[in-house]
Amino acid sequence: MKVAITPVFLQQSSPSYHPVCPGDNVTITCNVSNGSAALRWEDPNSNAVGVLYTEDDVAGMDINCFGIFKIILVDKNQQNFEFSSEATVQNIQLSNNGSSLSCSDELFGISNNSVSIFISGVPSSPGNVSFTADTTTHLTLNWSPP
């Protein structure tokens, strides 16, 4: 899942699969080129907002946004106005399905991009489960998809 509108680029960097599973830690990476003085992260579902001030904050600094997500300034090249940050939602729950995180290169979100997070529910059980003992140490398991 990638979203690219210059100068803000968002990508789910962890886990590498979609949709994610309940209990996963989900990390979204935001890279900004030609950025300004702030990177703004927000979750519109909870109205949680976190701002990294790229002129003042140092790489590695993190901010906890109301227990909803944590943001960290990963890297900055202030001379070229290039910044990289990450937002992590820890132990995501099924109730967060469809939520989104957005990142912008301005304090007020003038140039922003967002990514939605989709969470897989618990699958139903397979049907017609059977097994055959092939040897004393191996067996074959057969089933029908749910």
C-alpha positions as CSV (number, residue, x, y, z in Angstrom):
1,M,0.0,0.0,0.0
2,K,1.7,3.2,-1.2
3,V,0.4,6.7,-1.5
4,A,2.5,9.3,-3.3
5,I,1.6,12.9,-3.9
6,T,4.7,15.1,-3.8
7,P,6.0,16.2,-1.5
8,V,4.4,13.7,1.1
9,F,5.0,10.0,0.6
10,L,3.3,7.5,3.0
11,Q,3.8,3.7,3.2
12,Q,2.9,1.0,5.6
13,S,6.3,-0.3,6.5
14,S,5.4,-2.9,9.1
15,P,3.9,-5.5,9.0
16,S,4.5,-6.3,5.3
17,Y,1.1,-7.9,4.8
18,H,-2.4,-6.5,4.2
19,P,-4.8,-6.6,5.9
20,V,-3.1,-6.6,9.3
21,C,-4.2,-8.8,12.2
22,P,-5.6,-7.9,15.6
23,G,-2.7,-7.4,18.1
24,D,-0.2,-6.4,15.4
25,N,2.0,-3.3,15.8
26,V,1.4,-1.2,12.6
27,T,4.0,1.3,11.5
28,I,3.4,3.9,8.8
29,T,6.4,5.8,7.3
30,C,6.1,9.3,6.1
31,N,8.8,10.9,3.9
32,V,8.6,14.5,3.0
33,S,10.7,16.4,0.5
34,N,10.6,20.2,0.2
35,G,9.0,20.1,3.6
36,S,8.4,22.9,6.0
37,A,8.8,23.4,9.7
38,A,6.4,20.7,10.9
39,L,5.3,17.2,10.2
40,R,1.7,16.7,11.5
41,W,0.3,13.2,12.1
42,E,-3.4,12.7,12.9
43,D,-6.0,10.0,13.4
44,P,-9.3,11.5,12.3
45,N,-11.3,8.7,14.0
46,S,-10.0,9.7,17.5
47,N,-9.0,13.3,16.7
48,A,-5.5,12.5,18.1
49,V,-2.8,14.8,16.7
50,G,0.9,14.8,17.0
51,V,3.3,17.3,15.6
52,L,7.1,17.0,15.1
53,Y,8.8,20.4,14.7
54,T,11.5,19.6,12.3
55,E,13.6,22.7,13.2
56,D,13.7,22.0,16.9
57,D,13.2,18.2,17.3
58,V,16.1,15.9,17.0
59,A,16.2,12.6,15.1
60,G,15.1,9.8,17.4
61,M,12.7,12.0,19.4
62,D,9.3,10.4,19.9
63,I,5.9,11.7,21.0
64,N,3.0,9.6,22.4
65,C,-0.3,10.8,20.9
66,F,-2.9,10.2,23.6
67,G,-2.1,6.5,23.7
68,I,-3.5,6.0,20.2
69,F,-0.2,6.1,18.3
70,K,3.4,7.1,18.8
71,I,5.4,9.2,16.3
72,I,9.1,9.4,15.9
73,L,11.4,11.7,13.8
74,V,13.6,9.1,12.1
75,D,15.8,11.3,10.0
76,K,16.1,14.9,8.8
77,N,18.2,16.7,6.3
78,Q,17.2,20.3,7.1
79,Q,19.5,21.8,4.5
80,N,17.5,20.0,1.7
81,F,14.1,20.1,3.6
82,E,13.8,16.3,3.6
83,F,12.3,14.6,6.6
84,S,11.4,11.0,7.5
85,S,9.0,10.0,10.4
86,E,7.1,7.0,11.5
87,A,3.8,6.5,13.3
88,T,3.2,3.3,15.2
89,V,-0.2,2.0,16.4
90,Q,0.7,-0.7,19.0
91,N,-1.5,-3.7,19.6
92,I,-4.1,-2.7,17.0
93,Q,-7.7,-3.9,17.6
94,L,-10.5,-5.0,15.3
95,S,-12.4,-1.9,16.4
96,N,-9.6,0.2,14.6
97,N,-10.6,-1.4,11.2
98,G,-10.8,1.3,8.5
99,S,-9.1,3.9,10.7
100,S,-6.5,6.1,9.0
101,L,-3.4,8.0,9.7
102,S,-2.3,11.1,7.8
103,C,0.9,13.0,7.6
104,S,1.4,16.5,6.3
105,D,4.4,18.7,5.7
106,E,2.7,21.8,7.3
107,L,1.5,22.5,10.8
108,F,-2.0,22.9,9.5
109,G,-2.1,20.0,7.1
110,I,-1.9,22.1,3.9
111,S,-0.1,19.3,1.9
112,N,-1.0,15.9,3.4
113,N,-1.7,12.3,2.6
114,S,-3.4,9.5,4.5
115,V,-3.3,5.8,4.6
116,S,-6.2,3.5,5.8
117,I,-5.6,0.5,8.0
118,F,-7.6,-2.6,7.4
119,I,-7.8,-5.4,9.9
120,S,-8.7,-9.0,9.2
121,G,-11.2,-10.6,11.5
122,V,-11.0,-14.2,12.8
123,P,-11.7,-16.6,9.9
124,S,-14.4,-19.2,10.2
125,S,-13.4,-22.8,10.8
126,P,-12.6,-25.1,7.9
127,G,-15.0,-27.9,7.1
128,N,-14.6,-31.6,6.4
129,V,-11.5,-32.0,8.4
130,S,-9.9,-35.4,8.2
131,F,-6.5,-36.9,8.6
132,T,-4.7,-40.1,7.5
133,A,-1.7,-41.6,9.3
134,D,0.9,-42.1,6.6
135,T,3.6,-43.6,8.9
136,T,4.2,-43.6,12.7
137,T,5.7,-40.1,12.5
138,H,3.7,-38.4,9.6
139,L,0.1,-37.8,8.8
140,T,-1.8,-36.0,6.1
141,L,-4.4,-33.4,7.0
142,N,-7.3,-32.6,4.6
143,W,-10.0,-29.9,4.9
144,S,-12.3,-27.8,2.9
145,P,-12.0,-24.0,2.9
146,P,-14.5,-22.2,5.2
